[in-house]
Amino acid sequence: MMLLLAVLIAIAPGDLTGFWNSEPDLDDGYGSCYFFWESGEYAYLRSVNEGIVYIGDWHLASDELVLSRRDAILIDGTPVNMGPREISLTLTVPRGKAGCVLLDGDLFYLLGADPDEAVISLVPTWGMTAAESEAFSTYD
């Protein structure tokens, strides 16, 4: 019970806000990454090769991070038809590793406090309407 209490104290919703990557920096590009907003929204990229950004809502429940997917888009902003899905990940803070969390045993590093800035670097059309996204070109 004491260990569970320590995990709950160590991880508050505000502590997750930001950009988390499976690599300690972006020198080698993006690994798996999460973007968590204070509003309770998230985006998740499993890999650049897959190119799908999953979008939904998140909340903490005990020592779990609960993700409720509602949408998905390709990195270029093209919508992907996927149904809703909810998953729970065990969330822990490794001792002696500031700015890191373990999600189901996988280590993620906090690389930025502003998820908006980070996600726009990855998905330039983030936040645009479908028409705006269609008219947008990264080569203009």
C-alpha beads as a LAMMPS data file, in Angstrom:
LAMMPS data file: protein, C-alpha beads

140 atoms
139 bonds

1 atom types
1 bond types

-500.0 500.0 xlo xhi
-500.0 500.0 ylo yhi
-500.0 500.0 zlo zhi

Masses

1 110.0

Atoms # bond

1 1 1 0.000 0.000 0.000
2 1 1 2.849 2.412 0.792
3 1 1 4.445 1.815 -2.647
4 1 1 1.146 2.577 -4.374
5 1 1 0.826 5.794 -2.379
6 1 1 4.365 6.829 -3.383
7 1 1 3.531 6.268 -7.065
8 1 1 0.335 8.322 -6.776
9 1 1 2.184 11.171 -5.099
10 1 1 4.991 11.058 -7.674
11 1 1 2.643 11.180 -10.660
12 1 1 0.054 13.912 -10.833
13 1 1 -1.792 14.799 -14.049
14 1 1 0.255 17.986 -14.400
15 1 1 3.439 15.910 -14.276
16 1 1 2.497 14.186 -17.538
17 1 1 1.757 17.326 -19.533
18 1 1 4.308 17.613 -22.338
19 1 1 6.093 15.639 -25.023
20 1 1 7.435 12.176 -24.107
21 1 1 9.690 10.155 -26.417
22 1 1 11.082 6.620 -26.151
23 1 1 14.509 8.032 -27.032
24 1 1 16.374 10.406 -24.673
25 1 1 16.649 13.069 -27.403
26 1 1 15.634 13.646 -31.032
27 1 1 19.130 13.294 -32.532
28 1 1 18.079 9.974 -34.078
29 1 1 14.535 11.126 -34.848
30 1 1 11.245 10.197 -33.238
31 1 1 10.743 6.903 -31.457
32 1 1 7.389 6.035 -29.950
33 1 1 6.064 9.236 -28.454
34 1 1 3.197 10.679 -26.468
35 1 1 1.881 14.221 -26.328
36 1 1 -0.189 14.949 -23.204
37 1 1 -2.184 18.151 -22.776
38 1 1 -3.483 19.538 -19.468
39 1 1 -6.961 19.444 -21.013
40 1 1 -6.857 15.630 -20.821
41 1 1 -6.198 15.100 -24.536
42 1 1 -3.338 13.016 -25.909
43 1 1 -1.702 12.045 -29.182
44 1 1 0.434 8.929 -29.628
45 1 1 2.811 7.921 -32.418
46 1 1 3.908 4.285 -32.262
47 1 1 6.550 4.790 -34.968
48 1 1 7.379 7.178 -37.783
49 1 1 7.382 4.208 -40.186
50 1 1 3.776 3.412 -39.270
51 1 1 2.986 7.134 -39.545
52 1 1 -0.307 7.021 -37.641
53 1 1 -0.965 9.465 -34.811
54 1 1 -3.654 8.195 -32.439
55 1 1 -5.726 10.911 -30.734
56 1 1 -8.005 10.820 -27.723
57 1 1 -8.386 11.551 -24.027
58 1 1 -6.329 10.418 -21.046
59 1 1 -6.701 10.231 -17.288
60 1 1 -4.978 8.615 -14.350
61 1 1 -6.683 5.845 -12.391
62 1 1 -4.624 4.560 -9.465
63 1 1 -1.281 3.467 -10.975
64 1 1 -2.646 3.276 -14.521
65 1 1 -2.772 5.670 -17.425
66 1 1 -6.084 5.209 -19.235
67 1 1 -6.134 6.198 -22.913
68 1 1 -9.448 6.527 -24.760
69 1 1 -8.728 6.727 -28.491
70 1 1 -11.327 8.540 -30.556
71 1 1 -9.468 9.384 -33.785
72 1 1 -6.340 8.818 -35.846
73 1 1 -4.506 10.718 -38.570
74 1 1 -1.449 10.149 -40.716
75 1 1 1.551 12.394 -40.094
76 1 1 0.542 14.408 -43.186
77 1 1 -2.865 15.128 -41.594
78 1 1 -4.911 12.607 -43.618
79 1 1 -7.682 11.084 -41.448
80 1 1 -7.478 7.346 -40.726
81 1 1 -10.691 5.410 -40.155
82 1 1 -10.343 3.734 -36.757
83 1 1 -12.957 3.075 -34.155
84 1 1 -12.748 4.110 -30.535
85 1 1 -10.641 2.047 -28.164
86 1 1 -9.695 2.245 -24.508
87 1 1 -6.466 0.851 -23.085
88 1 1 -4.817 1.021 -19.675
89 1 1 -1.056 1.203 -19.209
90 1 1 0.741 0.599 -15.915
91 1 1 2.441 3.872 -15.018
92 1 1 5.465 4.091 -12.726
93 1 1 8.300 6.508 -12.106
94 1 1 11.731 4.848 -12.128
95 1 1 13.855 5.763 -9.117
96 1 1 16.770 8.059 -9.821
97 1 1 15.587 8.992 -13.322
98 1 1 14.126 12.485 -13.296
99 1 1 11.951 13.310 -16.300
100 1 1 11.207 9.653 -17.067
101 1 1 8.185 7.383 -16.759
102 1 1 7.614 3.705 -17.436
103 1 1 4.468 2.862 -19.403
104 1 1 3.868 -0.886 -19.288
105 1 1 7.609 -1.263 -18.699
106 1 1 8.707 0.943 -21.630
107 1 1 10.801 3.980 -20.689
108 1 1 9.762 7.430 -21.962
109 1 1 11.710 10.683 -21.556
110 1 1 10.152 14.111 -21.106
111 1 1 11.633 16.151 -23.971
112 1 1 9.390 19.199 -23.853
113 1 1 6.830 20.874 -21.633
114 1 1 4.772 22.232 -24.546
115 1 1 2.936 19.441 -26.408
116 1 1 1.572 21.931 -28.986
117 1 1 5.028 22.960 -30.130
118 1 1 6.234 19.363 -30.262
119 1 1 3.247 17.909 -32.135
120 1 1 3.332 20.665 -34.779
121 1 1 6.977 19.756 -35.440
122 1 1 5.802 16.219 -36.198
123 1 1 2.397 16.938 -37.804
124 1 1 2.501 20.394 -39.449
125 1 1 -1.260 20.308 -40.108
126 1 1 -2.124 19.744 -36.419
127 1 1 -5.227 21.700 -35.425
128 1 1 -6.276 22.521 -38.983
129 1 1 -9.702 21.725 -40.357
130 1 1 -9.903 19.038 -43.037
131 1 1 -10.168 21.731 -45.752
132 1 1 -7.194 23.669 -44.354
133 1 1 -5.166 20.486 -44.091
134 1 1 -6.002 19.529 -47.686
135 1 1 -4.899 22.961 -48.950
136 1 1 -1.717 22.932 -46.844
137 1 1 1.572 21.822 -48.360
138 1 1 4.833 21.551 -46.449
139 1 1 6.546 22.407 -49.762
140 1 1 4.894 25.843 -50.260

Bonds

1 1 1 2
2 1 2 3
3 1 3 4
4 1 4 5
5 1 5 6
6 1 6 7
7 1 7 8
8 1 8 9
9 1 9 10
10 1 10 11
11 1 11 12
12 1 12 13
13 1 13 14
14 1 14 15
15 1 15 16
16 1 16 17
17 1 17 18
18 1 18 19
19 1 19 20
20 1 20 21
21 1 21 22
22 1 22 23
23 1 23 24
24 1 24 25
25 1 25 26
26 1 26 27
27 1 27 28
28 1 28 29
29 1 29 30
30 1 30 31
31 1 31 32
32 1 32 33
33 1 33 34
34 1 34 35
35 1 35 36
36 1 36 37
37 1 37 38
38 1 38 39
39 1 39 40
40 1 40 41
41 1 41 42
42 1 42 43
43 1 43 44
44 1 44 45
45 1 45 46
46 1 46 47
47 1 47 48
48 1 48 49
49 1 49 50
50 1 50 51
51 1 51 52
52 1 52 53
53 1 53 54
54 1 54 55
55 1 55 56
56 1 56 57
57 1 57 58
58 1 58 59
59 1 59 60
60 1 60 61
61 1 61 62
62 1 62 63
63 1 63 64
64 1 64 65
65 1 65 66
66 1 66 67
67 1 67 68
68 1 68 69
69 1 69 70
70 1 70 71
71 1 71 72
72 1 72 73
73 1 73 74
74 1 74 75
75 1 75 76
76 1 76 77
77 1 77 78
78 1 78 79
79 1 79 80
80 1 80 81
81 1 81 82
82 1 82 83
83 1 83 84
84 1 84 85
85 1 85 86
86 1 86 87
87 1 87 88
88 1 88 89
89 1 89 90
90 1 90 91
91 1 91 92
92 1 92 93
93 1 93 94
94 1 94 95
95 1 95 96
96 1 96 97
97 1 97 98
98 1 98 99
99 1 99 100
100 1 100 101
101 1 101 102
102 1 102 103
103 1 103 104
104 1 104 105
105 1 105 106
106 1 106 107
107 1 107 108
108 1 108 109
109 1 109 110
110 1 110 111
111 1 111 112
112 1 112 113
113 1 113 114
114 1 114 115
115 1 115 116
116 1 116 117
117 1 117 118
118 1 118 119
119 1 119 120
120 1 120 121
121 1 121 122
122 1 122 123
123 1 123 124
124 1 124 125
125 1 125 126
126 1 126 127
127 1 127 128
128 1 128 129
129 1 129 130
130 1 130 131
131 1 131 132
132 1 132 133
133 1 133 134
134 1 134 135
135 1 135 136
136 1 136 137
137 1 137 138
138 1 138 139
139 1 139 140
